[in-house]
């Protein structure tokens, strides 16, 4: 049942009863949520709004059968805003799973590279696409690298912090402990195909909170096996920055 925890949520609920009723119908029994925030945050950016962690938690707390909200996101060590966001999520009551973001330095130094060689480009472009490039295109891209070198840039940083294994493991543990009737995953990543399919085969209810264009084809295919997809745009007013409501 939806029981607003704050007057503002109650006010917003009055204008969004259809979506609230839909959630009440979907979220039945003991519900666990798994928020893959590295996937969720870019969705909001593409939609031109931002998720407010405080408002999101207040909204989820109003759904009184949610047992836990697990929050997965990397920490960029030494970055104040990154560390503060993790601390905020912890203070708000999310079950935070974090680990350091790996920073991988990729060379763009073309000083010893043949202008027609795709060697450096392989670090940034899939081989299937590189195979379509003609020599002139490769030379042009290498020339761009050379211009960056001349400006003093010889490396680019790639940041990685994936939680697919941790989320899959937590879902499996919650299943084995029989602690969850409804698994809600905030992600559209194809890497979750196998753990979701396994839960569906075992008779569990699984719901994706995502947007239509961010769900992989592999996960969309699981709809025929019972996977439910709930579009988070329906609850925008409850979870985005206050000044963006109605934008």
Buried (B, 14 or more C-beta within 10 A) or exposed (E): EBEBBEEBBEEBBEEBEEBBEBBEEBBEEBBBBBBBBBBBEEBBEEBEBEBBBEBBBBBBBBBEBBBBBBBBBBBBEEEEEBBEBBEBBEEBEBBBBBEEBEEEEEEBBBEEBEBEBBEBBEEEBEEEEBEEBEEEEBBEBBEEBBEBBEEEEBEBEEEEBBBBEBBBEBBEEBBEEEEBBBBBBBBBBBBBBEBBBBBBEEEBBBBBBBBEEBBBEBBBEBEEEBBBBBBBBBBBBBBBEEEBEEE
